[in-house]
Every structure is written in C-alpha cells, then in structure tokens.
Amino acid sequence: MPIGPQIPLHDVDMLSAVFEELLKDHQMLRASAVAEGTLTRLIFNYHLGIRDPAMLKMLTVPFLRQRLSGTE
C-alpha cells in the first residue's frame, strides 16, 4: 500500500477532532465500515487542499448519508 503525503501534527489533531464529531453526530461505531469510509473521505478532502474543519465536516456528510442509507 503506497504511503501518502505526510500530514502535519496540528492537522492530524484537527482531522481527529472532525472525525470524532462525525462519529458522535451520526452515532457511528469507530470499528465499522461506515466509520472507515468516513475517515477515508475526510482525508481525501484534506488532500484536495481543504483545511477548514467545518467545510471538511460538511463535505463528508453527503458521503456519510449515502453509507448510512445503503444507497452507495
């Protein structure tokens, strides 16, 4: 598996906080396929250059709604 670009520690903290909020807001188990997909999407958006936590959360939600409803 290729290793992507490194993420600075302050951004890791921010991504972790956004992920924790998404877990709580959408009542996801951390050890679930939905949570894994959510984290993947969150990091994908980060690698696109999005650094605003609110924007990252907002852009992850449509993906999350698809996963939770089973309409991928």
C-alpha positions in Angstrom: 0.0 0.0 0.0 1.5 3.3 -1.0 2.1 5.9 1.7 0.5 9.3 1.0 2.0 12.6 1.8 2.7 13.3 5.5 0.1 15.3 7.4 1.5 17.9 9.9 0.7 17.1 13.6 -1.6 20.1 14.0 -3.6 19.0 11.1 -3.8 15.4 12.4 -5.3 16.9 15.6 -7.8 18.9 13.6 -8.8 15.8 11.5 -9.1 13.7 14.6 -11.5 16.3 16.2 -13.6 16.4 13.0 -13.7 12.6 12.8 -14.7 12.4 16.5 -17.5 14.9 15.9 -18.8 12.9 12.9 -18.7 9.7 14.9 -20.8 11.4 17.7 -23.2 13.3 15.4 -24.0 10.2 13.3 -23.8 7.6 16.1 -21.2 5.5 14.3 -19.0 2.9 15.9 -15.4 3.6 15.4 -14.7 0.0 14.3 -17.2 -0.1 11.5 -17.1 0.0 7.7 -19.0 3.3 7.8 -16.5 4.9 10.1 -13.6 3.7 7.9 -15.3 5.1 4.8 -15.9 8.4 6.6 -12.3 8.7 7.6 -11.2 7.9 4.1 -13.4 10.6 2.6 -12.3 13.1 5.3 -8.6 12.5 4.4 -9.4 12.6 0.7 -11.0 16.1 1.1 -8.0 17.2 3.2 -5.6 16.1 0.4 -7.7 18.2 -2.0 -6.5 21.2 0.0 -9.5 21.8 2.3 -8.3 22.8 5.7 -11.4 24.3 7.3 -12.9 21.9 9.8 -16.5 23.0 9.2 -16.0 22.6 5.4 -14.4 19.2 5.8 -17.3 18.0 8.0 -19.8 19.4 5.6 -18.2 17.7 2.6 -18.0 14.4 4.4 -21.7 14.3 5.4 -23.3 13.7 1.9 -21.0 10.6 1.6 -22.0 9.6 5.1 -25.7 9.9 4.4 -25.3 7.6 1.4 -23.4 5.0 3.5 -26.0 5.1 6.3 -28.9 4.7 4.0 -27.3 2.0 1.9 -27.6 3.9 -1.4 -23.9 4.0 -2.4 
